[in-house]
Amino acid sequence: MKQWAHVSTAFSTGNLTSMASRPSAAKKPPAKKAAASAKAPAKKAAAKKAPAKKAPAKKAAAKKAAPPKPAPSPTGGIYRLVRAVWLGLAHAVGAVFRGIGQGAKNLDPAHRKDGVGLLLLGLALIVAAGTWSNLRGPVGDLVEMLVTGAFGRLDLLVPILLSVVAVRFIRHPEKPEANGRIVIGLSALLIGVLGQVHIAVGSPARSEGMQAIRDAGGLIGWGAATPLTYTMGDVLAVPLLVLLTIFGLLVVTATPVNAIPQRLRQLGVRLGILPDPTERDELTDDDQRYDDQWREALPASRSRRRGPAPEAYDPDSAEQEALSRRRGRPRRSAVPQPEMNRPMDAVDVAAAAAAALDGAVLHGMPPSPIVADLTQGVSVGDRAETTPVPTPVPAARPKQEKLPKTEVPDLTKPAAPDLTKSEVPDLTKSAPDEIRDLPPRAEQLQLSGDITYSLPSLDLLERGGPGKTRSAANDAIVESLTTVFTEFKVDARVTGFTRGPTVTRYEVELGPAVKVERITALTKNIAYAVASPDVRIISPIPGKSAVGIEIPNTDREMVNLGDVLRLAAAAEDDHPMLVALGKDVEGGYVMANIAKMPHVLVAGATGSGKSSCINCLITSVMMRATPEDVRMVLVDPKRVELTAYEGIPHLITPIITNPKRAAEALQWVVREMDLRYDDLAAYGYRHIDDFNEAVRNGKVKAPEGSERELQPYPYLLVIVDELADLMMVAPRDVEDAIVRITQLARAAGIHLVLATQRPSVDVVTGLIKANVPSRLAFATSSLADSRVILDQPGAEKLIGKGDGLFLPMGANKPVRMQGAFVTEDEVAAVVQHCKDQMAPVFRDDVVVGTKQKKEIDEDIGDDLDLLCQAAELVVSTQFGSTSMLQRKLRVGFAKAGRLMDLMESRGIVGPSEGSKARDVLVKPDELDGVLAVIRGEA
């Protein structure tokens, strides 16, 4: 401190030289320390006083030395004003454009793509004006600088290219999957061609000026050719550019290298240069004789004659030819087909021809994967088919194969993310571009004898309109679901949806360590958020790691029976028992083979679509099978549901409306089943299909001396429209017959369809359910009814009018579908066509058995069923006790005593012996005869 005080004193006095020349205190002799210490207080005081005296003068000097402040400049204020105005205008303009962008997001995707197409047309018009004509002004200069500078001599083709792309956007707004491929192919094609043009002109350099490059291949050609010519020379550069051009052309047309010869042949056929290999040439006499011999060698019951070919034709010939080759049956037509001159895009032509390549996927809608097993592996008879060419139908659903992978924001944050339409992909199954009449429908079948039967044409069934695609309601529901998950802090997000005719299923993926129960617990909250009470949650979706939320559509779609029967899957399968059911929630058509079900239970409340389903089953059989293939037994206790089918040749007996006669008809079906099994056992076959094939081929013949003539057994389809009415009249007989049929009738070709609107446990008993593996449930009134039909809940949440759950044999979870619909006019047209072909031929044993008059004793009265049950019980147990009848039959003492008296009068039991049980006089092997006597049959 002393040193710093000393230094400050020296600076204050300005005596720097004396301070510098002063010797250090350490160098002084010790004798002088006292004097130095004595003078220190005086120096310290001087040091303290010196700054105090000099400070005012120093501050004054500083004030005098400070420069004066400049006057405010007017340009600074103007700058700040201009900056504020600019920011205000930018904010206002930005808000306007953000509003326009938000409105554009709410537009329909088709409208947005139409806008893109029209924008490209406008650009094509501007470029054409700048390149094809001498357009003046800044626009013309800009076109010359950009287009001509980039493409050089080929700038004249740029407007045409833009127009082609614009037309594709407008014509096919639902096909974005090929856009990436087209962009890559066109880019490679342009680079290769422009590079070759640049080399052909002489490879001008930049030093020669921009005009020389414009007269060649433009900047694109210069950039593509210059590196190659500089490094390899023109000799190698030209072949490489040619290969690049070929690659671009193949990519644009979707043509593999190994398919170039086949594609060239197809192009020659389309241009008329080469003959169509699928068209049948005129047959010579030898060929005609050989063809006749070949047809005569076919079985008479399976040979088909050619019907008149309709005048309409399929415009998409490439796909038709490919499908014909896939089936192994060439298309044949009675009249030559005209040229297919419908204008098509180059990309569409390539895609259509690509279907003929090996490994290509044909356009068509397969059945739902869960029920696909029902339509596969069925033995098909040898039928030579012809294919008439039908009028095309619009696609039921736009095809979307590849979907962009997008990021979805983190849903665990408090703020709800702003989802757009592109963030949740539409996973609905792609539908065929056109539903075509691929199978031959108006074939003529030669039946036994001189009867020729012609199947009804598919033109009798109406076609449905195009399916509805993604709408704004789907995106609103996605946003609502995301909001619910965010509000309840559930780490989940909507990853996609599949739109069906009636409901849309939204797929939800859960985050790590999130229980599925957290989604199922939000059922009511989700229903509240989407304003729909009919919300059904599937946890999880079969085959996927996702939870499904099914929400009804506000705009439902009707599924026509004609659309389902026109599919390629129905065409390729000739089995007569293949029927159309409807369309599932994934957009796939549902078809099932009754022969593989083998029996089905259809149940639902009034107005749920049960009767429409029965009509579709019967109509499908009439459209695909002859009376020699399938015979039917229709039981209609309501008397109004199936009367429209009265008189069709497929019936084996008139429509049965009396419940008592229905029980007898079921007993006849049991006897018919036993007779068929006798033949199978006698000739050593295990299934009726194998036996029929052996009969047609002549491998099985009747024994010598027998008057019987073996004929193929038709399939027997028994349809009971209301099972509850039968169970009320004769529950024991009906249940026994149904149980026996469902247990054994599959191999005999007998199949049962049971329908009821009261699926209670006393109607659909446990024995019936155990032997009917396939179930079809429409909307039910309670959860208990759903458990009776499906053994699980779900049917009580259906919305009716054809909305159903189909549980095929072997499936764990049902498939939600919209049942197909056929109008009364369509049914009447098909029935009238079948009636015109031939009259029904009824079986005598069924008709006589149902109409014969039974002589029943008057003393029995209305107790016939109870008496038969009592006699069966007493004879089988060999114990004649009145109290046992009370317990087993659930009757009172008086009724049990009367039954015992009736059995005594008919010699079944002995007289009463007090409290002891009566003696049973009939042996168990005599029971059938006793029951026949009681019923008046003997």
Stockholm file with secondary structure:
# STOCKHOLM 1.0

chainA/1-938         MKQWAHVSTAFSTGNLTSMASRPSAAKKPPAKKAAASAKAPAKKAAAKKAPAKKAPAKKAAAKKAAPPKPAPSPTGGIYRLVRAVWLGLAHAVGAVFRGIGQGAKNLDPAHRKDGVGLLLLGLALIVAAGTWSNLRGPVGDLVEMLVTGAFGRLDLLVPILLSVVAVRFIRHPEKPEANGRIVIGLSALLIGVLGQVHIAVGSPARSEGMQAIRDAGGLIGWGAATPLTYTMGDVLAVPLLVLLTIFGLLVVTATPVNAIPQRLRQLGVRLGILPDPTERDELTDDDQRYDDQWREALPASRSRRRGPAPEAYDPDSAEQEALSRRRGRPRRSAVPQPEMNRPMDAVDVAAAAAAALDGAVLHGMPPSPIVADLTQGVSVGDRAETTPVPTPVPAARPKQEKLPKTEVPDLTKPAAPDLTKSEVPDLTKSAPDEIRDLPPRAEQLQLSGDITYSLPSLDLLERGGPGKTRSAANDAIVESLTTVFTEFKVDARVTGFTRGPTVTRYEVELGPAVKVERITALTKNIAYAVASPDVRIISPIPGKSAVGIEIPNTDREMVNLGDVLRLAAAAEDDHPMLVALGKDVEGGYVMANIAKMPHVLVAGATGSGKSSCINCLITSVMMRATPEDVRMVLVDPKRVELTAYEGIPHLITPIITNPKRAAEALQWVVREMDLRYDDLAAYGYRHIDDFNEAVRNGKVKAPEGSERELQPYPYLLVIVDELADLMMVAPRDVEDAIVRITQLARAAGIHLVLATQRPSVDVVTGLIKANVPSRLAFATSSLADSRVILDQPGAEKLIGKGDGLFLPMGANKPVRMQGAFVTEDEVAAVVQHCKDQMAPVFRDDVVVGTKQKKEIDEDIGDDLDLLCQAAELVVSTQFGSTSMLQRKLRVGFAKAGRLMDLMESRGIVGPSEGSKARDVLVKPDELDGVLAVIRGEA
#=GR chainA/1-938 SS CHHHHHHHHHHHHTCHHHHHHSCCGGGSCGGGHHHHHHHHHHHHHHHHHHHHHHHHHHHHHHHHHSCCCCCCCHHHHHHHHHHHHHHHHHHHHHHHHHHHHHHHHTSCHHHHHHHHHHHHHHHHHHHHHHHHSCCCSHHHHHHIIIIIHHHGGGGGGHHHHHHHHHHHHHHCTTCGGGHHHHHHHHHHHHHHHHHHHHHHHTCCCGGGCHHHHHTTTHHHHHHHHHHHHHHTCHHHHHHHHHHHHHHHHHHHTTCCGGGHHHHHHHHHHHHTSSCCTTSCCCCCHHHHHHHHHHHHHSCTTTCEECCCCCSCCCSCHHHHHHHHHHHTCCCCCSSCCCCCCCCCCHHHHHHHHHTTSTTCCCSCCCCCTTTGGGGSSCCCCCCCCCCCCCCCEECSSCCCCCCCCCCCCCTTSSSCCCCCTTTSCBCCCCCCSEECCCSCCSCEEECSSSCEEECCCGGGSCCCCCCCCCCHHHHHHHHHHHHHHHHTTCCEEEEEEEECSSEEEEEEEECTTCCTHHHHTTHHHHHHHHTCSCCEEESSCTTSSSEEEEEECSSCCCCBHHHHHTSHHHHHCCCTTEEEEEEETTSCEEEEEGGGSCCEEEECCTTSSHHHHHHHHHHHHHHHCCTTTEEEEEECTTSSSSGGGTTCTTBSSCCBCCHHHHHHHHHHHHHHHHHHHHHHHHHTCSSHHHHHHHHHTTCCCCCTTCCCCCCCCCEEEEEESCHHHHHHHCHHHHHHHHHHHHHHTTTTTEEEEEEESCCCTTTSCHHHHHHCCEEEEECCSSHHHHHHHHSSSCGGGCCSTTEEEEECTTCSSCEEEEECBCCHHHHHHHHHHHHHHCCCCCCHHHHHHHHCCCCCCTTTTTCHHHHHHHHHHHHHHTCBCHHHHHHHHTCCHHHHHHHHHHHHHTTSBCCCBTTBCBCBCSCGGGHHHHHHHHHTCC
#=GC SS_cons         CHHHHHHHHHHHHTCHHHHHHSCCGGGSCGGGHHHHHHHHHHHHHHHHHHHHHHHHHHHHHHHHHSCCCCCCCHHHHHHHHHHHHHHHHHHHHHHHHHHHHHHHHTSCHHHHHHHHHHHHHHHHHHHHHHHHSCCCSHHHHHHIIIIIHHHGGGGGGHHHHHHHHHHHHHHCTTCGGGHHHHHHHHHHHHHHHHHHHHHHHTCCCGGGCHHHHHTTTHHHHHHHHHHHHHHTCHHHHHHHHHHHHHHHHHHHTTCCGGGHHHHHHHHHHHHTSSCCTTSCCCCCHHHHHHHHHHHHHSCTTTCEECCCCCSCCCSCHHHHHHHHHHHTCCCCCSSCCCCCCCCCCHHHHHHHHHTTSTTCCCSCCCCCTTTGGGGSSCCCCCCCCCCCCCCCEECSSCCCCCCCCCCCCCTTSSSCCCCCTTTSCBCCCCCCSEECCCSCCSCEEECSSSCEEECCCGGGSCCCCCCCCCCHHHHHHHHHHHHHHHHTTCCEEEEEEEECSSEEEEEEEECTTCCTHHHHTTHHHHHHHHTCSCCEEESSCTTSSSEEEEEECSSCCCCBHHHHHTSHHHHHCCCTTEEEEEEETTSCEEEEEGGGSCCEEEECCTTSSHHHHHHHHHHHHHHHCCTTTEEEEEECTTSSSSGGGTTCTTBSSCCBCCHHHHHHHHHHHHHHHHHHHHHHHHHTCSSHHHHHHHHHTTCCCCCTTCCCCCCCCCEEEEEESCHHHHHHHCHHHHHHHHHHHHHHTTTTTEEEEEEESCCCTTTSCHHHHHHCCEEEEECCSSHHHHHHHHSSSCGGGCCSTTEEEEECTTCSSCEEEEECBCCHHHHHHHHHHHHHHCCCCCCHHHHHHHHCCCCCCTTTTTCHHHHHHHHHHHHHHTCBCHHHHHHHHTCCHHHHHHHHHHHHHTTSBCCCBTTBCBCBCSCGGGHHHHHHHHHTCC
//
